[in-house]
């Protein structure tokens, strides 16, 4: 039973890591689900409450990075407060209207539109939009590293 549980957990870990770079899959949530499934299947013999609380806090951190990374990139490229909010709102609308690819398209368009509404300078607005994309890419890399740490911690505990 433990071998089957480990195989299923590994499968979810791989899907989760893929989900970090492919916005179709909820990356960190799948990794956490793999750990929880392993715990259920092994009657929580090696993973205790503290383990799951720590992993849940890390999961919340990863979810926060999703929203904050674009905003930080926007600010680094001299985007206004309106552009930061545009990136955040663009992320939400991007996911609704463009599906998984909205995570990339939405923040870019949101920041560009907000910056253009504030000051009609297309070059600056596009620059801010690219800053948003750079923030998104940096956030994705950071999430990937944190997810690898989550998985390493899982193997240390089992």
DOMARZA-222549 format. One record per residue (C-alpha): x, y, z; residue number from 1; residue in one letter. Coordinates in nm, 2 decimals, padded with zeros to 4 digits, m for minus. Each point is the difference from the previous one (the first is absolute). Example, Ala and Ser with C-alpha at 12.3 -4.5 7.8 and 13.67 -1.06 7.14 Angstrom:
! DOMARZA-222549
+--------+--------+--------+-----+---------+
!      X !      Y !      Z ! num ! residuo !
+--------+--------+--------+-----+---------+
!  01.23 ! m00.45 !  00.78 !   1 !       A !
!  00.14 !  00.34 ! m00.07 !   2 !       S !
+--------+--------+--------+-----+---------+
! end
This chain:
! DOMARZA-222549
+--------+--------+--------+-----+---------+
!      X !      Y !      Z ! num ! residuo !
+--------+--------+--------+-----+---------+
!  00.00 !  00.00 !  00.00 !   1 !       X !
!  00.29 !  00.24 !  00.08 !   2 !       X !
!  00.15 ! m00.06 ! m00.35 !   3 !       X !
! m00.33 !  00.08 ! m00.17 !   4 !       X !
! m00.04 !  00.31 !  00.22 !   5 !       X !
!  00.35 !  00.12 ! m00.09 !   6 !       X !
! m00.06 ! m00.06 ! m00.38 !   7 !       X !
! m00.33 !  00.20 !  00.01 !   8 !       X !
!  00.17 !  00.28 !  00.20 !   9 !       X !
!  00.29 !  00.01 ! m00.24 !  10 !       X !
! m00.25 !  00.02 ! m00.29 !  11 !       X !
! m00.17 !  00.30 !  00.16 !  12 !       X !
!  00.34 !  00.16 !  00.08 !  13 !       X !
!  00.09 ! m00.02 ! m00.37 !  14 !       X !
! m00.34 !  00.14 ! m00.11 !  15 !       X !
!  00.04 !  00.27 !  00.26 !  16 !       X !
!  00.35 !  00.10 ! m00.12 !  17 !       X !
! m00.13 !  00.00 ! m00.36 !  18 !       X !
! m00.29 !  00.22 !  00.12 !  19 !       X !
!  00.24 !  00.26 !  00.12 !  20 !       X !
!  00.11 !  00.07 ! m00.36 !  21 !       X !
! m00.32 ! m00.11 ! m00.17 !  22 !       X !
! m00.28 !  00.21 !  00.13 !  23 !       X !
! m00.26 ! m00.27 ! m00.07 !  24 !       X !
!  00.08 ! m00.19 !  00.31 !  25 !       X !
!  00.00 !  00.13 !  00.36 !  26 !       X !
!  00.36 ! m00.07 !  00.08 !  27 !       X !
!  00.05 !  00.04 !  00.38 !  28 !       X !
! m00.35 ! m00.13 !  00.07 !  29 !       X !
!  00.08 ! m00.33 ! m00.18 !  30 !       X !
!  00.32 ! m00.03 !  00.19 !  31 !       X !
! m00.18 !  00.04 !  00.33 !  32 !       X !
! m00.27 ! m00.24 ! m00.11 !  33 !       X !
!  00.27 ! m00.26 ! m00.07 !  34 !       X !
!  00.13 !  00.04 !  00.35 !  35 !       X !
! m00.34 ! m00.02 !  00.15 !  36 !       X !
! m00.09 ! m00.31 ! m00.21 !  37 !       X !
!  00.32 ! m00.17 !  00.11 !  38 !       X !
! m00.10 !  00.09 !  00.36 !  39 !       X !
! m00.34 ! m00.15 ! m00.04 !  40 !       X !
!  00.11 ! m00.31 ! m00.16 !  41 !       X !
!  00.27 ! m00.07 !  00.26 !  42 !       X !
! m00.23 !  00.10 !  00.29 !  43 !       X !
!  00.23 !  00.30 !  00.07 !  44 !       X !
!  00.26 ! m00.23 !  00.14 !  45 !       X !
!  00.29 !  00.23 ! m00.09 !  46 !       X !
! m00.16 !  00.33 ! m00.07 !  47 !       X !
! m00.14 !  00.19 !  00.30 !  48 !       X !
! m00.22 !  00.30 !  00.05 !  49 !       X !
!  00.30 !  00.24 !  00.02 !  50 !       X !
!  00.12 ! m00.12 ! m00.34 !  51 !       X !
! m00.33 !  00.08 ! m00.16 !  52 !       X !
! m00.03 !  00.33 !  00.18 !  53 !       X !
!  00.34 !  00.11 ! m00.12 !  54 !       X !
! m00.07 ! m00.12 ! m00.36 !  55 !       X !
! m00.34 !  00.19 !  00.01 !  56 !       X !
!  00.18 !  00.32 !  00.10 !  57 !       X !
!  00.25 ! m00.05 ! m00.28 !  58 !       X !
! m00.30 ! m00.07 ! m00.24 !  59 !       X !
! m00.15 !  00.34 !  00.11 !  60 !       X !
!  00.33 !  00.17 ! m00.07 !  61 !       X !
!  00.02 ! m00.15 ! m00.35 !  62 !       X !
! m00.36 !  00.12 ! m00.07 !  63 !       X !
!  00.09 !  00.35 !  00.12 !  64 !       X !
!  00.31 !  00.00 ! m00.23 !  65 !       X !
! m00.24 ! m00.05 ! m00.29 !  66 !       X !
! m00.17 !  00.33 !  00.06 !  67 !       X !
!  00.30 !  00.20 !  00.13 !  68 !       X !
!  00.27 ! m00.09 ! m00.25 !  69 !       X !
! m00.17 !  00.19 ! m00.29 !  70 !       X !
! m00.06 !  00.30 !  00.22 !  71 !       X !
!  00.36 !  00.01 !  00.12 !  72 !       X !
!  00.12 ! m00.02 ! m00.36 !  73 !       X !
! m00.23 !  00.29 ! m00.09 !  74 !       X !
!  00.15 !  00.22 !  00.27 !  75 !       X !
!  00.35 ! m00.09 ! m00.09 !  76 !       X !
! m00.06 !  00.14 ! m00.35 !  77 !       X !
! m00.13 !  00.33 !  00.13 !  78 !       X !
! m00.36 ! m00.10 ! m00.02 !  79 !       X !
! m00.25 !  00.21 !  00.19 !  80 !       X !
! m00.22 ! m00.12 !  00.28 !  81 !       X !
! m00.28 ! m00.02 ! m00.26 !  82 !       X !
!  00.21 ! m00.23 ! m00.22 !  83 !       X !
!  00.06 ! m00.23 !  00.30 !  84 !       X !
! m00.37 ! m00.02 !  00.06 !  85 !       X !
! m00.05 ! m00.04 ! m00.37 !  86 !       X !
!  00.23 ! m00.30 !  00.01 !  87 !       X !
! m00.18 ! m00.16 !  00.29 !  88 !       X !
! m00.34 !  00.06 ! m00.15 !  89 !       X !
!  00.13 ! m00.10 ! m00.34 !  90 !       X !
!  00.11 ! m00.33 !  00.15 !  91 !       X !
! m00.35 ! m00.07 !  00.12 !  92 !       X !
! m00.17 !  00.10 ! m00.32 !  93 !       X !
!  00.27 ! m00.17 ! m00.21 !  94 !       X !
! m00.08 ! m00.33 !  00.17 !  95 !       X !
! m00.37 !  00.05 ! m00.06 !  96 !       X !
!  00.02 !  00.10 ! m00.36 !  97 !       X !
!  00.32 ! m00.17 ! m00.13 !  98 !       X !
!  00.00 ! m00.31 !  00.21 !  99 !       X !
!  00.34 ! m00.13 !  00.11 ! 100 !       X !
!  00.19 !  00.24 ! m00.22 ! 101 !       X !
! m00.18 !  00.29 !  00.17 ! 102 !       X !
!  00.26 ! m00.03 !  00.27 ! 103 !       X !
!  00.25 !  00.14 ! m00.25 ! 104 !       X !
! m00.21 !  00.22 ! m00.22 ! 105 !       X !
! m00.22 !  00.15 !  00.27 ! 106 !       X !
!  00.26 !  00.17 !  00.22 ! 107 !       X !
!  00.18 !  00.13 ! m00.31 ! 108 !       X !
! m00.32 !  00.15 ! m00.15 ! 109 !       X !
! m00.12 !  00.12 !  00.34 ! 110 !       X !
!  00.32 !  00.19 !  00.07 ! 111 !       X !
!  00.02 !  00.15 ! m00.35 ! 112 !       X !
! m00.36 !  00.11 !  00.00 ! 113 !       X !
!  00.02 !  00.15 !  00.35 ! 114 !       X !
!  00.32 !  00.18 ! m00.09 ! 115 !       X !
! m00.15 !  00.14 ! m00.32 ! 116 !       X !
! m00.30 !  00.13 !  00.19 ! 117 !       X !
!  00.23 !  00.17 !  00.24 ! 118 !       X !
!  00.23 !  00.15 ! m00.25 ! 119 !       X !
! m00.03 ! m00.06 ! m00.38 ! 120 !       X !
!  00.36 ! m00.10 ! m00.06 ! 121 !       X !
! m00.01 ! m00.33 ! m00.20 ! 122 !       X !
!  00.37 ! m00.07 !  00.04 ! 123 !       X !
!  00.00 !  00.03 !  00.37 ! 124 !       X !
! m00.32 ! m00.20 !  00.03 ! 125 !       X !
!  00.14 ! m00.29 ! m00.20 ! 126 !       X !
!  00.32 !  00.02 !  00.21 ! 127 !       X !
! m00.20 ! m00.03 !  00.31 ! 128 !       X !
! m00.19 ! m00.29 ! m00.16 ! 129 !       X !
!  00.33 ! m00.18 ! m00.07 ! 130 !       X !
!  00.10 !  00.07 !  00.36 ! 131 !       X !
! m00.32 ! m00.18 !  00.10 ! 132 !       X !
!  00.10 ! m00.30 ! m00.21 ! 133 !       X !
!  00.35 ! m00.01 !  00.15 ! 134 !       X !
! m00.15 !  00.01 !  00.34 ! 135 !       X !
! m00.23 ! m00.29 ! m00.10 ! 136 !       X !
!  00.30 ! m00.20 ! m00.13 ! 137 !       X !
!  00.20 !  00.07 !  00.32 ! 138 !       X !
! m00.30 ! m00.10 !  00.21 ! 139 !       X !
! m00.03 ! m00.33 ! m00.20 ! 140 !       X !
!  00.36 ! m00.08 !  00.06 ! 141 !       X !
! m00.03 !  00.08 !  00.37 ! 142 !       X !
! m00.31 ! m00.22 !  00.03 ! 143 !       X !
!  00.18 ! m00.28 ! m00.18 ! 144 !       X !
!  00.29 !  00.02 !  00.25 ! 145 !       X !
! m00.24 !  00.01 !  00.30 ! 146 !       X !
! m00.19 ! m00.30 ! m00.13 ! 147 !       X !
!  00.32 ! m00.20 ! m00.04 ! 148 !       X !
!  00.08 !  00.08 !  00.36 ! 149 !       X !
! m00.35 ! m00.12 !  00.10 ! 150 !       X !
!  00.06 ! m00.33 ! m00.17 ! 151 !       X !
!  00.35 ! m00.04 !  00.15 ! 152 !       X !
! m00.15 !  00.06 !  00.35 ! 153 !       X !
! m00.26 ! m00.27 ! m00.08 ! 154 !       X !
!  00.27 ! m00.25 ! m00.08 ! 155 !       X !
!  00.19 !  00.10 !  00.31 ! 156 !       X !
! m00.31 ! m00.07 !  00.22 ! 157 !       X !
! m00.09 ! m00.33 ! m00.16 ! 158 !       X !
+--------+--------+--------+-----+---------+
! end
